[in-house]
Amino acid sequence: MEQLLQSAQAYARDAAQTWCTDRLDDLAGWPEGLGAQSIARALAVLVDDWTSERRELAFAANQCHLLAQRDEAYLVAINSWRDLWADFWREVCGRAGLGRYAALTAHVFEATVQFHLIRWNRTIDRAALDEFCTGWGEWLSGKLAEEGPWRRHAREIALASAPEVPAQNGVAARISDAAADIVEEGGVSALTHRAVAARAEVTLGVASYNFRTSADLVRAAFNTIYRRLTEVSREGPVEQVERSEWTAAWRDFSSQPRRLAAMEELMLAVARDPELRDFAPQLRYLRGRSSGLQLQAQLEPGARISPLDAALYSSMISGQRRALIGRPEAEMHDSLDQAARIVARLRRDG
């Protein structure tokens, strides 16, 4: 079975290389030095094409990333994927005269692919993707971005449709913690009522009474994992939090690899399972609520960020985390410094 999975990854990686070569051939006549918005428009087309036309390969790449975090045997395979996207975006951004932003654009591409694999409303999703990528073009130009009408519409739907998290008694909270622990340790496939009941030390009937369906268990795990990831070291509004605290939290992601992998497991499950479709708008259009605070803390006092800015920052650091887990510390610090420099430009010029 392990040989089969490794062979499948090699096949998918070779097919992805062919896709990248074909896309670069498509851009063969692209005039050089077209600038940031040319990157933005290419990014939107490439994300949509990769997740629609080669959806099975996109799933394979994401699955390899998760496998590599749990099994060192897949480190060679995931590094091969990382090299593929690094080379591809170095070429694309280089043609636009923005080679210095190739690595960060590759990070944004990989994170955006994760969200675009989640199918919700084809028209809204495609239009909102264009607006998101246009925002990345603004960032590459040193400007903060304004949220467009499609993303605003989608975000309002997501806010209105988000299920209320019921107040939990002590038993329900213990079951939620158990569900999150199981996803962190064994993935979504290990999340069953029986496993959760055993972990929480309650009967199967009690677990089923508090969380009646598998989707309810996934929601409980998601809420708990999200809370664990986004808790700050002390309470209070962003203006009362030292900038150094946010910087430290930003650089400390490597201490939580299982938790980050668990969140990606849940996203992949929502992309695959129609029964979890209710999560789609919340995952796609409400991201950035905590990382937006990190961004705000790094900007000049009084700088106004939009929900799109928060989502862009969330995607950039999310893709960066994926690329850096398991990499040498020097590479990690260099990448984080690149992200700090693009944010510093926003603070100065935005």
C-alpha positions as CSV (number, residue, x, y, z in Angstrom):
1,M,0.0,0.0,0.0
2,E,2.8,2.4,0.9
3,Q,4.5,1.7,-2.5
4,L,1.2,2.3,-4.2
5,L,0.7,5.7,-2.5
6,Q,4.3,6.7,-3.3
7,S,3.8,5.7,-6.9
8,A,0.5,7.7,-7.1
9,Q,2.3,10.7,-5.7
10,A,5.0,10.4,-8.3
11,Y,2.4,10.1,-11.1
12,A,0.5,13.1,-9.9
13,R,3.7,15.2,-9.5
14,D,4.8,14.3,-13.1
15,A,1.3,15.2,-14.4
16,A,1.5,18.5,-12.5
17,Q,4.9,19.2,-14.1
18,T,3.2,18.8,-17.5
19,W,0.5,21.2,-16.5
20,C,3.0,23.8,-15.4
21,T,5.0,23.4,-18.7
22,D,1.8,23.8,-20.7
23,R,0.8,26.9,-18.8
24,L,4.3,28.5,-19.3
25,D,4.0,27.7,-23.0
26,D,0.7,29.6,-23.0
27,L,2.5,32.6,-21.5
28,A,5.4,32.4,-24.1
29,G,4.3,35.5,-25.9
30,W,3.6,37.5,-22.7
31,P,5.6,40.8,-22.8
32,E,8.0,41.1,-19.9
33,G,7.6,43.6,-17.1
34,L,3.8,43.9,-17.2
35,G,3.7,44.4,-13.4
36,A,1.6,43.4,-10.4
37,Q,-1.8,43.3,-11.9
38,S,-0.7,41.0,-14.7
39,I,0.4,38.6,-11.9
40,A,-3.0,39.0,-10.2
41,R,-4.9,38.1,-13.3
42,A,-2.7,35.2,-14.1
43,L,-3.0,34.0,-10.5
44,A,-6.8,33.9,-10.7
45,V,-6.9,32.0,-14.0
46,L,-4.3,29.5,-12.8
47,V,-6.0,28.8,-9.4
48,D,-9.3,28.2,-11.2
49,D,-7.8,26.1,-13.9
50,W,-5.8,23.9,-11.5
51,T,-8.7,23.3,-9.1
52,S,-11.3,22.7,-11.9
53,E,-9.4,21.1,-14.8
54,R,-6.9,19.2,-12.7
55,R,-8.9,18.8,-9.5
56,E,-7.6,15.3,-8.8
57,L,-4.0,16.5,-9.0
58,A,-4.8,19.4,-6.6
59,F,-6.2,16.9,-4.1
60,A,-3.1,14.7,-4.5
61,A,-0.8,17.7,-3.7
62,N,-2.8,18.6,-0.6
63,Q,-2.9,15.0,0.5
64,C,0.9,14.7,0.1
65,H,1.4,17.7,2.4
66,L,-0.7,16.1,5.1
67,L,1.0,12.7,4.7
68,A,4.4,14.4,5.0
69,Q,3.5,16.0,8.3
70,R,2.7,12.5,9.7
71,D,5.2,10.3,8.0
72,E,8.8,11.3,7.1
73,A,8.7,8.9,4.2
74,Y,6.8,11.5,2.2
75,L,9.3,14.4,2.8
76,V,11.0,13.7,-0.5
77,A,7.6,13.8,-2.3
78,I,6.4,17.0,-0.6
79,N,9.8,18.7,-1.3
80,S,9.3,17.8,-4.9
81,W,5.9,19.5,-4.9
82,R,7.4,22.6,-3.2
83,D,10.2,22.8,-5.8
84,L,7.6,22.5,-8.6
85,W,5.6,25.5,-7.4
86,A,8.7,27.5,-6.5
87,D,10.2,27.1,-10.0
88,F,6.8,27.7,-11.7
89,W,6.1,31.0,-9.9
90,R,9.7,32.1,-10.2
91,E,9.2,31.9,-13.9
92,V,5.8,33.6,-14.0
93,C,6.7,36.4,-11.6
94,G,10.1,36.9,-13.3
95,R,8.4,37.5,-16.6
96,A,6.3,40.3,-14.9
97,G,9.4,41.9,-13.5
98,L,8.5,40.8,-9.9
99,G,10.7,37.8,-9.3
100,R,11.4,39.0,-5.8
101,Y,7.8,38.2,-4.9
102,A,7.8,34.7,-6.5
103,A,8.0,32.8,-3.2
104,L,5.2,34.7,-1.5
105,T,3.0,34.4,-4.6
106,A,3.6,30.7,-4.6
107,H,2.5,30.6,-0.9
108,V,-0.7,32.6,-1.8
109,F,-1.3,30.3,-4.7
110,E,-1.2,27.1,-2.6
111,A,-3.4,28.5,0.1
112,T,-5.9,29.9,-2.3
113,V,-6.1,26.5,-4.1
114,Q,-7.1,25.0,-0.7
115,F,-10.0,27.3,-0.4
116,H,-11.0,27.1,-4.1
117,L,-11.2,23.3,-3.9
118,I,-14.2,23.9,-1.6
119,R,-17.1,24.2,-3.9
120,W,-20.1,26.4,-2.9
121,N,-21.5,28.7,-5.6
122,R,-19.6,28.6,-8.9
123,T,-20.5,32.1,-10.1
124,I,-19.8,33.8,-6.8
125,D,-16.7,31.8,-6.0
126,R,-15.1,32.6,-9.4
127,A,-15.9,36.3,-9.3
128,A,-14.7,36.6,-5.7
129,L,-11.5,34.8,-6.7
130,D,-10.8,37.5,-9.3
131,E,-11.3,40.2,-6.6
132,F,-9.0,38.3,-4.1
133,C,-6.2,38.0,-6.7
134,T,-6.7,41.7,-7.7
135,G,-6.1,42.5,-4.0
136,W,-2.8,40.5,-4.1
137,G,-1.8,42.7,-7.1
138,E,-2.5,45.7,-4.9
139,W,-0.3,44.3,-2.2
140,L,2.5,43.7,-4.7
141,S,2.2,47.4,-5.6
142,G,2.5,48.4,-2.0
143,K,-1.1,49.3,-1.4
144,L,-3.8,48.0,0.9
145,A,-6.7,46.5,-0.9
146,E,-10.4,47.3,-0.8
147,E,-13.0,44.5,-0.7
148,G,-15.0,44.1,-3.9
149,P,-18.8,43.6,-4.2
150,W,-18.6,39.8,-4.8
151,R,-16.5,39.1,-1.8
152,R,-18.6,41.4,0.3
153,H,-21.7,39.6,-0.8
154,A,-20.2,36.2,-0.2
155,R,-19.0,37.3,3.3
156,E,-22.4,38.6,4.2
157,I,-24.0,35.3,3.2
158,A,-21.4,33.4,5.2
159,L,-22.0,35.5,8.3
160,A,-25.8,35.1,8.0
161,S,-25.6,31.3,7.4
162,A,-23.0,30.5,10.0
163,P,-24.6,28.1,12.5
164,E,-24.6,29.4,16.0
165,V,-22.3,27.5,18.3
166,P,-24.6,26.4,21.2
167,A,-23.5,27.0,24.7
168,Q,-21.8,23.8,25.9
169,N,-22.1,22.1,29.2
170,G,-19.1,20.5,30.7
171,V,-19.7,17.2,29.0
172,A,-20.2,18.7,25.6
173,A,-17.0,20.7,26.0
174,R,-15.1,17.6,26.9
175,I,-16.5,15.8,23.9
176,S,-15.5,18.7,21.6
177,D,-11.9,18.7,23.0
178,A,-11.8,14.9,22.4
179,A,-13.0,15.4,18.8
180,A,-10.3,18.0,18.2
181,D,-7.6,15.8,19.8
182,I,-8.6,12.8,17.5
183,V,-8.4,15.0,14.4
184,E,-5.0,16.4,15.4
185,E,-3.6,12.9,16.0
186,G,-5.3,10.7,13.5
187,G,-7.0,12.9,10.9
188,V,-10.7,13.3,10.0
189,S,-11.0,9.6,9.1
190,A,-10.4,8.7,12.7
191,L,-13.3,10.9,13.9
192,T,-16.2,8.6,14.9
193,H,-18.7,8.8,17.7
194,R,-17.2,5.7,19.3
195,A,-13.7,7.0,19.2
196,V,-14.8,10.4,20.6
197,A,-16.8,8.7,23.4
198,A,-13.8,6.6,24.4
199,R,-11.4,9.6,24.4
200,A,-13.8,11.8,26.4
201,E,-14.6,8.9,28.8
202,V,-18.3,9.1,28.2
203,T,-20.7,6.5,26.9
204,L,-21.5,6.2,23.2
205,G,-25.1,7.3,23.9
206,V,-23.9,10.5,25.7
207,A,-21.6,11.4,22.7
208,S,-24.4,10.8,20.2
209,Y,-26.9,12.8,22.3
210,N,-24.7,15.9,22.4
211,F,-23.5,15.6,18.8
212,R,-26.1,13.7,16.7
213,T,-24.4,13.5,13.3
214,S,-20.9,13.2,11.9
215,A,-21.2,16.7,10.6
216,D,-21.9,17.9,14.2
217,L,-18.7,16.2,15.4
218,V,-16.7,17.8,12.6
219,R,-18.1,21.2,13.5
220,A,-17.2,20.6,17.2
221,A,-13.7,19.6,16.2
222,F,-13.3,22.6,13.8
223,N,-14.5,25.1,16.4
224,T,-12.1,23.8,19.0
225,I,-9.1,23.5,16.8
226,Y,-9.7,27.1,15.4
227,R,-10.0,28.4,19.0
228,R,-6.7,26.7,19.9
229,L,-4.9,28.1,16.9
230,T,-6.2,31.7,17.4
231,E,-5.9,32.2,21.1
232,V,-3.6,35.1,21.9
233,S,-1.3,35.2,24.9
234,R,-3.5,37.7,26.7
235,E,-6.9,39.1,26.3
236,G,-7.7,42.7,25.1
237,P,-8.2,44.7,21.9
238,V,-5.4,44.9,19.3
239,E,-4.4,48.4,20.4
240,Q,-3.6,47.0,23.9
241,V,-1.5,44.1,22.6
242,E,2.2,44.7,22.2
243,R,3.4,44.4,18.6
244,S,6.2,42.1,19.7
245,E,3.5,39.6,21.0
246,W,2.0,39.4,17.6
247,T,5.4,39.0,15.9
248,A,6.3,36.3,18.3
249,A,3.0,34.5,17.6
250,W,3.5,34.8,13.9
251,R,7.0,33.2,14.1
252,D,5.8,30.5,16.5
253,F,3.7,28.5,14.1
254,S,6.2,25.7,13.8
255,S,5.4,24.7,17.4
256,Q,1.9,23.7,16.4
257,P,2.3,21.4,13.3
258,R,-0.4,18.9,14.4
259,R,-2.9,21.6,15.0
260,L,-2.2,23.2,11.6
261,A,-2.4,19.9,9.9
262,A,-5.7,19.2,11.6
263,M,-7.2,22.4,10.3
264,E,-6.1,21.4,6.8
265,E,-7.6,17.9,7.2
266,L,-10.9,19.6,8.0
267,M,-10.7,21.9,5.0
268,L,-10.0,18.9,2.7
269,A,-12.9,17.0,4.2
270,V,-15.3,19.9,3.4
271,A,-14.0,20.0,-0.1
272,R,-14.6,16.3,-0.6
273,D,-17.8,15.6,1.3
274,P,-21.1,17.1,0.1
275,E,-22.6,16.5,3.6
276,L,-20.2,19.1,5.0
277,R,-21.1,21.7,2.3
278,D,-22.6,24.0,5.0
279,F,-19.0,24.8,6.1
280,A,-18.0,26.1,2.7
281,P,-18.9,29.8,2.9
282,Q,-17.5,30.1,6.4
283,L,-14.2,28.6,5.5
284,R,-13.9,30.5,2.2
285,Y,-15.1,34.0,3.2
286,L,-14.6,34.5,6.9
287,R,-10.9,33.7,7.1
288,G,-8.6,36.4,8.5
289,R,-10.5,37.2,11.6
290,S,-7.5,36.5,13.9
291,S,-4.6,36.9,11.5
292,G,-6.1,40.3,10.6
293,L,-5.3,41.4,14.1
294,Q,-1.7,40.3,13.5
295,L,-1.6,42.4,10.3
296,Q,-3.2,45.4,12.1
297,A,-0.6,45.3,14.8
298,Q,2.2,45.5,12.3
299,L,0.9,48.5,10.5
300,E,1.1,52.1,11.5
301,P,-1.4,53.1,14.3
302,G,-4.7,54.1,12.7
303,A,-4.1,52.2,9.5
304,R,-7.4,50.9,8.2
305,I,-7.5,47.3,6.8
306,S,-10.3,45.8,4.9
307,P,-11.7,42.2,5.3
308,L,-9.8,41.5,2.0
309,D,-6.5,42.6,3.5
310,A,-7.1,40.3,6.4
311,A,-7.9,37.4,4.1
312,L,-4.8,38.2,2.0
313,Y,-2.6,38.1,5.0
314,S,-4.2,34.9,6.3
315,S,-3.6,33.2,2.9
316,M,0.0,34.4,2.7
317,I,1.0,33.1,6.1
318,S,-1.1,30.0,5.7
319,G,0.7,29.0,2.5
320,Q,4.0,30.0,4.1
321,R,3.4,27.7,7.0
322,R,2.7,24.8,4.6
323,A,5.9,25.5,2.8
324,L,8.1,25.9,5.9
325,I,7.1,23.0,8.2
326,G,10.0,20.7,8.4
327,R,12.4,23.1,6.6
328,P,15.8,24.4,8.0
329,E,15.5,27.2,10.4
330,A,17.5,29.6,8.2
331,E,15.1,29.1,5.4
332,M,12.2,29.7,7.7
333,H,13.6,33.0,9.0
334,D,14.4,34.2,5.4
335,S,10.9,33.5,4.3
336,L,9.3,35.2,7.3
337,D,11.5,38.2,6.6
338,Q,10.2,38.4,3.1
339,A,6.7,38.5,4.4
340,A,7.7,41.2,6.9
341,R,9.1,43.3,4.1
342,I,5.9,43.2,2.0
343,V,3.9,44.2,5.1
344,A,6.4,47.0,5.9
345,R,5.7,48.4,2.4
346,L,2.0,48.5,3.1
347,R,2.7,50.3,6.3
348,R,4.8,52.9,4.5
349,D,3.0,53.3,1.2
350,G,-0.6,52.0,1.7
